Amino acid sequence: MKIKFIGAAREVTGSKHLIVTDKGKKLLLDCGMFQGKGLETDAMNRNTMIEPAEIDCIILTHAHIDHSGLIPYFYKRGFRGSVICTTATRELCSIMLPDCGFIQEHDTHWFNKKRSRQGLRPVEPIYTEKDARECMELFITTETNRRFYIDNNISVKFYNTGHMLGSACATIRIDENGHITQIGYTGDIGRDSNYLLKPPARFPQCDYLITESTYGDRLHQDKQGAEDELLRIIKHTCVEKKGKLIIPSFAIGRTQEIVYILNNAYNKGELPRIPVYVDSPLATSATSIFRMHLDDFNKDVAEVLRYDDDPFGFESLHYIRNVEQSKALNESKEPCIIISASGMMEAGRVKHHLANNIDNPKNTVLSVGYCAPTTLGARIVAGEKDISIFGMPHKVNAEVFSIDAFSGHGDYKEMAEYLKCQNPEKVKMVFIVHGEAKVQERYAEYLRKNNGFNDIVIPEPGETFIV
């Protein structure tokens, strides 16, 4: 059997890991899109390193685009196998992938206008909204803690990871001539102290482990401190400065967490009576899906539901789909909170809000999640004062803050604690993926010392291992 690491090898996006059995069965663990590298990203996404039509099935751990975003492209290129995931993951993909396809078409349209002026031929989008909708027919759902048989010799079982709604660690059991091999793939690991979701569930012993390392060198601040800091920034910006607080946020998961925190603050009378806008059609649709999966939430949310039947709605909160209403927010001078996608500030409506507000010192930009090193978000958080948005120069005069406690990724201690469900003497090899190279090296050393794993490998892009 072979494992080939196609994406998220020594970097944070583009998760794709290929298992090829001795009988030639080809299983792809996740099918993620590379993000945040400008024009280089397009070429990386089009280079699949395998013919999509040859893949028998995709085992999908969760719906985030850096794990699911290339499924429509593989479909466009001939993939007709099954996509196996949890029910919530399929529901989220049904809105996220078409939205991503729409963005591909929109961005390509404007890019081709520029190419036309340069006398260059037009390019095609990686995939279209239509491709994304059609590929949803390939999705097959199963629930966590229930074994799903791909064929007589291969099965998969999902275990909740608490990273986002529907996220799961996939354990793949492969029988080759009576020899059983168990491969554990964590996907992205959540936190025991997640605001909404149940904590990660431990998974059974595996022979080979593939695990993420996004925050492999970082510790998160405590939850209460993060909530207090959020309220302090809101009061400082919207009450004292009478400005706008722009919160770039991932539409799925992070937005719902922030809204939930603000909802609780509103119920306690701690939130200033200012308008709060969720300006993201995708986040609005996703919140409706969250409302249908209340059983996946933790005990804290269950307690809130005893007296508040909607933890994602309060009187001063407004969900915005309409483009004209979104534009009106930029013309308004009223103090307010605007929560808008995307979290890395690379695309979506938040770029318009940044372009219209980042020059004004009365305003504040608050980052509440991970930003890959090359993204606009990373540059703003790092303190760059001269930036470009939509090709136009801007001065960063607004205040900039960052709170990483809202991250859906566990820090290195939380991830290592999660992996203690594994007996290191029985794990033949650990593959560390989904992280920056230097971070992975530090995390690998921590796992050796703290968890007792011996054979730890940080794969290169395209590297193949015989297991």
C-alpha positions as CSV (number, residue, x, y, z in Angstrom):
1,M,0.0,0.0,0.0
2,K,1.2,3.5,-0.8
3,I,0.3,7.0,0.7
4,K,1.1,10.0,-1.5
5,F,0.9,13.5,-0.1
6,I,-0.5,15.8,-2.8
7,G,-1.5,18.9,-0.8
8,A,-1.1,20.5,2.6
9,A,2.4,19.1,2.7
10,R,4.6,21.6,4.5
11,E,1.9,24.2,4.1
12,V,-1.5,25.0,5.5
13,T,-4.0,24.6,2.6
14,G,-4.9,22.2,-0.2
15,S,-5.3,19.0,1.9
16,K,-5.2,15.9,-0.4
17,H,-3.6,12.6,0.6
18,L,-3.9,9.6,-1.7
19,I,-4.0,6.0,-0.5
20,V,-3.4,3.3,-3.2
21,T,-4.0,-0.3,-2.0
22,D,-2.1,-3.3,-3.3
23,K,-5.1,-4.1,-5.4
24,G,-5.1,-0.7,-7.0
25,K,-8.0,0.9,-5.1
26,K,-7.5,4.7,-4.9
27,L,-8.8,6.6,-2.0
28,L,-8.3,10.4,-1.6
29,L,-8.4,11.8,1.9
30,D,-9.9,15.2,1.4
31,C,-9.8,17.2,-1.8
32,G,-8.9,20.7,-0.7
33,M,-8.2,23.9,-2.6
34,F,-4.9,25.8,-2.2
35,Q,-5.5,29.3,-1.0
36,G,-3.7,32.6,-0.5
37,K,-0.8,32.6,-3.0
38,G,-2.2,34.8,-5.7
39,L,-1.6,33.6,-9.3
40,E,0.6,30.7,-8.0
41,T,-2.5,29.3,-6.3
42,D,-4.3,28.8,-9.7
43,A,-1.5,26.6,-11.1
44,M,-1.3,24.6,-7.9
45,N,-5.0,23.9,-7.9
46,R,-4.9,22.8,-11.6
47,N,-2.0,20.4,-11.0
48,T,-3.9,17.4,-9.4
49,M,-0.9,15.0,-9.5
50,I,-3.4,12.2,-10.3
51,E,-6.1,11.7,-12.9
52,P,-9.3,12.5,-11.1
53,A,-11.2,9.8,-13.1
54,E,-8.9,7.2,-11.5
55,I,-10.0,7.9,-8.0
56,D,-12.5,5.5,-6.5
57,C,-13.7,7.6,-3.6
58,I,-13.0,10.7,-1.6
59,I,-13.2,10.5,2.2
60,L,-14.0,14.0,3.3
61,T,-13.3,15.1,6.9
62,H,-15.1,18.4,6.8
63,A,-16.5,21.2,4.6
64,H,-13.8,23.9,4.8
65,I,-12.7,24.9,1.3
66,D,-9.1,24.0,2.0
67,H,-10.3,20.4,2.5
68,S,-13.3,20.2,0.1
69,G,-12.9,23.0,-2.4
70,L,-11.5,21.0,-5.4
71,I,-14.2,18.3,-5.5
72,P,-16.0,20.2,-8.3
73,Y,-12.8,20.5,-10.2
74,F,-12.1,16.8,-9.9
75,Y,-15.7,16.2,-11.0
76,K,-15.1,18.4,-14.0
77,R,-12.0,16.4,-14.8
78,G,-13.9,13.1,-14.7
79,F,-14.2,12.0,-11.1
80,R,-17.3,9.9,-10.7
81,G,-16.6,8.0,-7.5
82,S,-18.3,8.6,-4.1
83,V,-17.6,11.4,-1.6
84,I,-18.1,9.9,1.8
85,C,-18.7,12.3,4.7
86,T,-21.1,13.2,7.6
87,T,-24.5,14.6,7.0
88,A,-23.7,18.1,8.3
89,T,-20.6,18.2,6.0
90,R,-22.7,17.4,3.0
91,E,-25.2,20.1,3.9
92,L,-22.5,22.7,4.3
93,C,-20.7,21.7,1.1
94,S,-24.0,22.1,-0.7
95,I,-23.8,25.8,-0.1
96,M,-20.0,26.3,0.2
97,L,-19.0,24.7,-3.1
98,P,-21.5,26.5,-5.3
99,D,-20.4,29.7,-3.6
100,C,-16.8,28.9,-4.4
101,G,-17.7,28.1,-8.0
102,F,-19.5,31.5,-8.3
103,I,-16.4,33.2,-7.0
104,Q,-14.2,31.4,-9.5
105,E,-16.4,32.6,-12.3
106,H,-16.6,36.1,-11.0
107,D,-12.8,36.4,-10.5
108,T,-12.0,34.9,-13.8
109,H,-14.4,37.3,-15.6
110,W,-12.5,40.3,-14.2
111,F,-9.1,38.7,-14.7
112,N,-10.0,38.1,-18.4
113,K,-10.9,41.7,-18.9
114,K,-7.4,42.6,-17.8
115,R,-5.9,39.9,-20.1
116,S,-8.0,41.2,-23.0
117,R,-6.5,44.7,-22.6
118,Q,-3.1,43.1,-22.7
119,G,-3.9,41.1,-25.9
120,L,-3.8,37.8,-24.0
121,R,-6.2,34.9,-24.5
122,P,-8.9,34.3,-21.8
123,V,-8.6,31.6,-19.2
124,E,-11.3,29.3,-17.8
125,P,-12.3,29.3,-14.2
126,I,-11.1,26.3,-12.3
127,Y,-14.8,25.2,-12.1
128,T,-18.2,26.8,-12.2
129,E,-21.2,27.0,-9.9
130,K,-22.9,24.5,-12.2
131,D,-20.0,22.0,-11.7
132,A,-20.3,22.4,-8.0
133,R,-24.0,21.8,-7.9
134,E,-23.7,18.7,-10.1
135,C,-20.9,17.1,-8.1
136,M,-23.2,17.1,-5.0
137,E,-24.9,14.0,-6.5
138,L,-21.7,12.0,-5.6
139,F,-22.0,12.7,-1.9
140,I,-22.9,9.7,0.4
141,T,-23.4,10.5,4.1
142,T,-22.9,8.5,7.2
143,E,-22.9,9.4,10.9
144,T,-20.0,9.5,13.4
145,N,-19.3,6.2,15.3
146,R,-20.8,4.2,12.5
147,R,-18.8,2.0,10.2
148,F,-19.3,2.5,6.4
149,Y,-18.1,-0.2,4.0
150,I,-16.6,1.2,0.8
151,D,-16.2,-2.4,-0.4
152,N,-15.7,-5.8,1.2
153,N,-12.1,-5.0,2.2
154,I,-12.2,-1.3,2.9
155,S,-14.3,0.6,5.5
156,V,-14.2,4.0,7.2
157,K,-15.5,5.2,10.5
158,F,-15.8,8.9,11.5
159,Y,-15.2,10.4,15.0
160,N,-16.1,14.0,15.9
161,T,-13.2,16.4,16.1
162,G,-15.1,19.5,17.2
163,H,-13.3,21.7,14.6
164,M,-16.5,22.7,12.7
165,L,-20.0,21.4,12.3
166,G,-19.8,17.9,10.9
167,S,-16.0,17.7,11.1
168,A,-14.5,14.2,11.8
169,C,-11.4,12.2,12.1
170,A,-11.5,9.4,9.6
171,T,-10.2,5.9,10.5
172,I,-9.8,3.7,7.4
173,R,-9.5,0.0,7.8
174,I,-8.0,-1.9,4.9
175,D,-7.9,-5.7,4.6
176,E,-5.2,-6.9,2.2
177,N,-5.1,-10.7,2.0
178,G,-6.1,-11.0,5.6
179,H,-3.7,-8.4,6.9
180,I,-5.6,-5.5,8.5
181,T,-4.1,-2.0,8.3
182,Q,-5.7,0.9,10.2
183,I,-5.0,4.4,9.0
184,G,-6.1,7.4,11.1
185,Y,-6.5,10.8,9.5
186,T,-7.4,13.5,12.0
187,G,-8.4,16.2,9.4
188,D,-8.4,19.4,11.5
189,I,-8.5,19.0,15.2
190,G,-10.8,21.2,17.3
191,R,-10.7,22.3,20.9
192,D,-12.0,20.8,24.1
193,S,-13.3,24.3,24.9
194,N,-15.1,25.0,21.7
195,Y,-17.8,27.6,22.1
196,L,-20.5,25.6,20.2
197,L,-19.5,22.1,19.5
198,K,-18.9,19.0,21.5
199,P,-15.2,18.3,22.3
200,P,-13.1,16.0,20.0
201,A,-13.9,12.3,20.5
202,R,-10.9,10.0,20.8
203,F,-10.4,7.5,18.0
204,P,-9.2,3.9,18.1
205,Q,-5.7,2.7,17.8
206,C,-4.2,3.0,14.3
207,D,-1.0,1.7,12.6
208,Y,-0.4,4.9,10.6
209,L,-1.4,8.4,11.7
210,I,-1.8,11.5,9.5
211,T,-2.4,14.6,11.6
212,E,-2.6,18.4,11.2
213,S,-0.2,20.9,12.8
214,T,-1.7,24.4,12.0
215,Y,-1.0,25.8,15.5
216,G,1.9,23.4,16.2
217,D,4.0,26.2,17.9
218,R,1.3,28.3,19.5
219,L,-0.9,28.4,22.6
220,H,-4.4,30.0,22.7
221,Q,-5.5,32.5,25.3
222,D,-8.3,31.4,27.6
223,K,-12.0,31.8,26.5
224,Q,-13.1,34.2,29.2
225,G,-10.1,36.5,28.5
226,A,-11.0,36.4,24.8
227,E,-14.7,37.3,25.4
228,D,-13.6,40.2,27.7
229,E,-11.2,41.4,25.0
230,L,-13.9,41.3,22.4
231,L,-16.3,43.4,24.4
232,R,-13.5,45.8,25.3
233,I,-12.7,46.3,21.6
234,I,-16.4,46.8,20.8
235,K,-16.8,49.5,23.4
236,H,-13.5,51.2,22.5
237,T,-14.4,51.3,18.8
238,C,-18.1,51.8,18.7
239,V,-18.8,53.7,21.9
240,E,-15.6,55.7,22.6
241,K,-14.4,56.3,19.0
242,K,-17.9,56.0,17.5
243,G,-16.4,54.0,14.6
244,K,-17.0,50.7,12.8
245,L,-15.6,47.4,14.0
246,I,-14.9,45.2,11.0
247,I,-14.5,41.5,11.9
248,P,-13.3,39.4,8.9
249,S,-14.6,36.0,9.7
250,F,-14.9,32.6,8.0
251,A,-18.6,32.2,7.0
252,I,-18.8,28.7,8.4
253,G,-18.1,28.1,12.1
254,R,-16.3,31.3,13.2
255,T,-19.2,33.6,12.3
256,Q,-21.6,31.5,14.2
257,E,-19.3,31.4,17.2
258,I,-18.9,35.2,17.3
259,V,-22.7,35.7,16.9
260,Y,-23.3,33.2,19.8
261,I,-20.9,35.1,22.0
262,L,-22.5,38.5,21.1
263,N,-26.0,36.9,21.7
264,N,-25.0,35.8,25.2
265,A,-23.5,39.3,25.9
266,Y,-26.7,40.9,24.6
267,N,-28.8,38.6,26.9
268,K,-26.6,39.7,29.9
269,G,-26.9,43.4,29.0
270,E,-23.2,43.6,28.3
271,L,-23.4,44.4,24.6
272,P,-23.7,48.1,23.7
273,R,-27.0,48.8,21.8
274,I,-25.4,49.2,18.4
275,P,-26.3,47.4,15.2
276,V,-24.5,44.2,14.4
277,Y,-24.5,43.1,10.7
278,V,-23.6,39.6,9.4
279,D,-22.9,40.6,5.8
280,S,-22.4,37.3,4.1
281,P,-25.1,35.3,2.2
282,L,-23.0,32.2,2.8
283,A,-22.8,32.8,6.5
284,T,-26.6,33.4,6.6
285,S,-27.3,30.1,4.9
286,A,-24.8,28.3,7.1
287,T,-26.4,29.6,10.2
288,S,-29.7,28.1,9.1
289,I,-27.9,24.7,8.8
290,F,-26.4,25.2,12.3
291,R,-29.9,25.7,13.7
292,M,-30.9,22.2,12.3
293,H,-28.0,20.5,14.2
294,L,-28.5,21.6,17.8
295,D,-27.8,18.0,19.0
296,D,-24.2,18.5,17.9
297,F,-23.7,21.4,20.3
298,N,-22.0,21.2,23.7
299,K,-23.6,21.4,27.2
300,D,-23.1,25.2,27.4
301,V,-25.2,25.8,24.3
302,A,-27.8,23.3,25.6
303,E,-28.0,25.4,28.8
304,V,-28.5,28.6,26.8
305,L,-31.3,26.9,24.8
306,R,-33.3,26.5,28.0
307,Y,-34.1,30.2,28.0
308,D,-33.1,31.4,24.5
309,D,-34.6,29.4,21.6
310,D,-32.3,31.1,19.0
311,P,-28.6,31.4,20.1
312,F,-27.8,33.0,16.7
313,G,-30.3,35.9,16.8
314,F,-31.0,39.0,18.9
315,E,-32.8,42.2,18.4
316,S,-29.9,44.4,17.1
317,L,-28.5,41.6,14.8
318,H,-29.2,41.8,11.1
319,Y,-28.3,39.2,8.5
320,I,-27.6,40.7,5.0
321,R,-27.9,38.9,1.7
322,N,-28.8,41.9,-0.6
323,V,-25.8,43.5,-2.4
324,E,-27.4,47.0,-2.1
325,Q,-27.8,46.7,1.6
326,S,-24.2,45.6,1.8
327,K,-23.1,48.7,-0.1
328,A,-25.2,50.9,2.1
329,L,-23.1,49.8,5.1
330,N,-20.1,51.5,3.6
331,E,-21.9,54.7,3.1
332,S,-23.3,54.7,6.6
333,K,-21.4,56.7,9.3
334,E,-23.2,55.0,12.3
335,P,-21.1,53.0,14.8
336,C,-21.7,49.3,14.2
337,I,-20.1,45.9,14.0
338,I,-19.7,44.3,10.6
339,I,-19.0,40.5,10.5
340,S,-18.1,39.5,6.9
341,A,-16.2,36.8,5.0
342,S,-13.6,35.9,4.3
343,G,-11.5,35.3,7.4
344,M,-8.1,35.7,5.6
345,M,-9.4,38.9,4.0
346,E,-8.6,37.5,0.5
347,A,-12.1,37.5,-1.0
348,G,-15.7,38.3,-0.5
349,R,-17.6,41.3,0.8
350,V,-15.1,42.0,3.6
351,K,-12.6,43.3,1.1
352,H,-15.1,46.0,0.2
353,H,-15.6,46.9,3.8
354,L,-11.8,47.0,4.3
355,A,-11.3,49.2,1.2
356,N,-13.9,51.7,2.5
357,N,-13.0,51.8,6.2
358,I,-9.3,50.8,6.8
359,D,-8.1,54.4,6.1
360,N,-10.1,55.8,9.0
361,P,-8.5,55.8,12.5
362,K,-12.0,55.8,14.1
363,N,-12.4,52.2,12.8
364,T,-11.0,48.9,13.9
365,V,-10.2,45.6,12.1
366,L,-10.3,42.6,14.4
367,S,-8.9,39.3,13.2
368,V,-10.4,36.3,14.9
369,G,-8.8,33.4,13.1
370,Y,-5.8,32.0,11.3
371,C,-4.4,33.9,8.3
372,A,-2.0,32.1,6.0
373,P,1.3,34.0,5.8
374,T,0.9,35.3,2.3
375,T,-2.7,36.6,2.7
376,L,-3.9,40.2,3.0
377,G,-5.1,39.3,6.5
378,A,-1.6,38.2,7.6
379,R,-0.1,41.4,6.2
380,I,-2.6,43.6,8.0
381,V,-2.3,41.7,11.3
382,A,1.6,41.9,11.0
383,G,1.3,45.7,11.0
384,E,1.9,46.6,7.4
385,K,0.7,50.2,6.8
386,D,0.7,50.3,3.0
387,I,-1.5,47.7,1.4
388,S,-3.3,47.1,-1.9
389,I,-7.0,46.2,-2.1
390,F,-8.5,45.6,-5.5
391,G,-5.3,47.0,-7.0
392,M,-5.7,50.3,-5.2
393,P,-3.3,51.5,-2.5
394,H,-4.6,52.0,1.0
395,K,-3.1,53.3,4.3
396,V,-3.9,51.2,7.3
397,N,-5.0,54.0,9.7
398,A,-7.6,51.9,11.5
399,E,-6.6,50.1,14.6
400,V,-5.8,46.4,14.2
401,F,-6.3,43.7,16.8
402,S,-6.2,39.9,16.8
403,I,-7.8,37.3,19.1
404,D,-6.8,33.8,18.3
405,A,-8.8,32.1,21.1
406,F,-11.7,31.9,18.7
407,S,-9.7,29.6,16.4
408,G,-11.3,26.3,15.5
409,H,-7.9,24.6,15.6
410,G,-6.4,23.2,18.8
411,D,-3.1,24.6,19.9
412,Y,-0.1,22.3,20.1
413,K,-0.9,21.2,23.7
414,E,-4.5,20.5,22.8
415,M,-3.6,18.6,19.7
416,A,-1.0,16.5,21.5
417,E,-3.5,15.7,24.3
418,Y,-6.0,14.6,21.7
419,L,-3.4,12.2,20.2
420,K,-2.8,10.5,23.6
421,C,-5.6,8.1,22.7
422,Q,-2.9,6.4,20.6
423,N,-0.4,4.0,22.0
424,P,2.9,5.3,20.4
425,E,4.5,1.9,20.5
426,K,1.8,0.6,18.1
427,V,1.9,3.5,15.7
428,K,4.4,2.6,13.0
429,M,4.6,6.1,11.5
430,V,3.2,9.6,12.1
431,F,2.8,11.9,9.1
432,I,2.5,15.6,10.0
433,V,0.6,17.7,7.5
434,H,-1.4,20.9,7.2
435,G,1.1,23.4,8.7
436,E,4.0,25.7,7.9
437,A,7.3,23.7,7.7
438,K,9.0,25.4,10.6
439,V,5.9,25.0,12.8
440,Q,5.8,21.3,11.9
441,E,9.4,20.8,12.9
442,R,8.7,22.3,16.4
443,Y,5.5,20.3,16.7
444,A,7.2,17.0,15.7
445,E,9.8,17.5,18.4
446,Y,7.0,18.2,21.0
447,L,5.2,15.0,20.0
448,R,8.4,13.0,20.3
449,K,9.0,14.3,23.8
450,N,5.5,14.6,25.1
451,N,3.6,11.7,23.3
452,G,6.5,9.2,22.8
453,F,6.0,8.9,19.0
454,N,9.3,7.7,17.4
455,D,9.0,7.7,13.6
456,I,7.6,11.1,12.7
457,V,7.8,12.3,9.1
458,I,7.0,15.7,7.6
459,P,6.2,14.8,3.9
460,E,7.3,16.9,1.0
461,P,4.7,17.8,-1.7
462,G,4.2,14.8,-3.9
463,E,6.2,12.5,-1.7
464,T,5.1,8.8,-1.6
465,F,5.6,6.3,1.2
466,I,5.1,2.5,1.1
467,V,3.4,1.4,4.3
